[in-house]
Amino acid sequence: MINIKINGQSIQAESGQTILQAAQMHGIEVPTLCYHKDLNPTGNCRMCVVEVKGGRFLQAACVTPVWDGMEIQTHSEKVTKDRKLTLELMLANHPQDCITCDVSGECELQDLAYEYKASAPTWGSKGARYPVDSDPNPFIRVDMNRCILCRRCVSACAEIQVRDVWGVAKRGFDEVIVAGANVPMLEARCESCGQCVAYCPTGALSNKMNYGMARTHQVKKVTTTCSYCGVGCQFDLLVKNDKVIGVQSNPNAPVNGMALCVKGRYGYDYVHHPERLKKPRVRRYLLDGRPKTVDGQRSTVDGHWDWVEVEWDVALDIAAKKFMEIRDNFGADSLGFLTSAKCTNEENFLMNKLARQVVGTNNIDHCARL
């Protein structure tokens, strides 16, 4: 441990920590845009600059390591003025459409501009330079006019998803984030996981499926576990008017953090499918009052087989009764059980117990041979 001072407060920090890490560990706020705790720091946005005693220039807190005796000012007049200028330069190249922007209310650039009272410079905005919704990807909406070149999408794709879809093309004012060698995302090996969307601090990357459906304050977030496989990923369902309109990463998810696959992030629309079964069904012979002939002979009962909705207890009782009838008449080994990777380990264990201990058969297998 080493001794440093931040804003006149004496604290201890671990050797090798950055200024930002030391400040966050002691509850001292330093604004960031390009930094994210899940990603390697790059020092691109310069929003986290701080003043270090004895230094000639402001230092980016996310990449500058601490040393013993270091004295730091996080909100001096010089620092605050520099951050405001940085924001104004970003806003000069950013659309001034917050009133209609889909991510208004959860945009990190918007929050910092409000905090530092920054606005687009008087010499004006550069205007839109790129086509809106420029990529044919069915899930991810791309609007590079809103990009602030933080490179979070590049880092998330490379470090977490390990696909290296996003990169930086050109230099200077023409610098832009592109997929592959400036090709459509799917051609650049994109898996449509939406990881880049989850880490984007502005609206440069957003979700097509729920674009324009709701602002942040209009939705209720409900944390749930993904039902597609047994990994146990968690995320927040975005609910508006009792309807699921989207999925958002939950950084506190214990298994997956911010990471989700394409099914987990975008495969939620089955929830409201008109043909979705909401109750168990069993087959029953329904009387219809009309005479019928079977193989040329008049049937004794007029009716037809059809599926009927029943309560869970009824369906489970019927299944249990059928199991026992088959076991008693044909032996336990006439039954077989198949479980699923979509179940939890605990559910698969219970199925194993049902097969071996209750029914008395070893005929049980798993769809993934686990």
Secondary structure, 3 states (H helix, E strand, C coil): CEEEEECCEEEEECCCCEHHHHHHHCCCCCCCCCCCCCCCCCCCCCCCEEEECCCCCCEECCCCECCCCCEEECCCHHHHHHHHHHHHHHHHCCCCCCCCCCCCCCCHHHHHHHHCCCCCCCCCCCCCCCCCCCCCCCCEEECHHHCCCCCHHHHHHHHHCCCCCEEEECCHHHCEEEECCCCCHHHHCCCCCCHHHHHCCCCCEEECCCCCCCCHHHCEEEEEECCCCCCCCEEEEEEECCEEEEEEECCCCCCCCCCCCHHHHHCCHHHHCCCCCCCCEEEEEEECCCCCEECCEECCCCEEEEEEECCHHHHHHHHHHHHHHHHHHHCHHHCCEEECCCCCHHHHHHHHHHHHHHHCCCCEEECCCC
